[in-house]
Amino acid sequence: MSQGIDTVVIGGSQAGLATGYHLKRLGVDHVILDENHRVGATWRNRWDSLRLFTPGRYSGLPGMPYPGPPWSLPGKDEIAAYLEAYAARFELPVRTGIRVDRVAADGNGYVVETDAGPMSAGSVVVATGAFHHPRIPAFADALDPEITQMHSSGYRRPEQLKDGAVLVVGAGSSGGEIALELAKHHQVWLSGRDPGQEPDTDGPISIRLLTPIIWFMASRVVNVANPIGRRVRQHFLYPPRGIPRGRVTRDDLDDAGVGWVARTAGVKDGRPRLEDGTILDVANVIWCTGFVTDYGWIDIPVFDDHGYPIHERGVAESQPGLYFVGLLFQRTLTSALIGGMGRDAGYIARRIKDRRLQERAPDPVH
């Protein structure tokens, strides 16, 4: 696979595909690498009942609106199929089944080491998002082995669990959704700080009335170009805080019989121990505790003390030719959403094009 190419995009899900679309329109030679063996695999591997929080009207990539009903909430398999169709329609140069092991600077460009061999590139776009490995507390290993436990990334459906009570650890969107689903079959305890909730747009009328307003505020008003947006970004990222739940409200959980308990702080006698000292006798634990950011494979010093990229709208200014797309709050609150990252991807593609033009411009005659 040893070869040179203008731009390597790492990650073949929505962020990588949106970037590829804009690069192709601008005539930039590029390739999109993805470790999965099929476009959309990251979505297919989520839990069965997962739906987006934004309706189809706001869940499309540039050049191809989401084809389903505009006010429906697409399921994870529908999004996977949409991404696959998107890559095919625009004949994007996606190479699946290729894992990137290392990226390093190499003169004016980069070397991208993969399990299929090395590549050299003038520019690299990291489109893998900011959340990579499941975060599970170390004390989870002390739970009784008879307790079924899994991270939300491994949860698919209620049938995976044993009979008996369930402790869902983490009260964000994933925790709320999974707790609500499991409450139909089990006694469920939801553990953790309540991060609050987004405005409730459930229902055919409210979704049409409130979503356009919320989307406008999140994609146009709250952005890093103004003090309000910068403060909101700081609040979400440093240190990372729970993002307000979407769709699932506190009333929904109460009505379903979900019991809200204190934060899970440890294990005693093989059982979960809460911060208030309560010991829960449960048969199942699901860790909805988020993910750990891991850019350890990028051998370039462009990260802050939290391991988050230091960038300006996705441009690593200290390292020319290195870019990021799909980050949480890259420019606005919608930067990590399917319908919001297209603008960021377009901006990055133009920066890459401009850099190439500058490099190829003849030296001025004196």
Secondary structure, DSSP 8 states (H G I E B T S, - for coil): --EEEEEEEE--SHHHHHHHHHHHHTT--EEEEESSSSTTHHHHTS-TT-B-SS-GGG--BTTB---S-TTS--BHHHHHHHHHHHHHHTT--EEES--EEEEEEETTEEEEEETTEEEEEEEEEE-S-S--EE---GGGGGS-TTSEEEEGGG---GGGS-SS-EEEE--SHHHHHHHHHHTTTS-EEEES----B-----SHHHHHHHHHHHHHIIIIISBTTSHHHHHHHHHHHTTT----BSS--HHHHHHTT-EEE--EEEEETTEEEETTS-B---SEEEE---EE---TTB-SS-B-TTS-B--BTTB-TTSTTEEE-S-TTSSBTTTTSTTTHHHHHHHHHHHHHHHHHHHHS-----
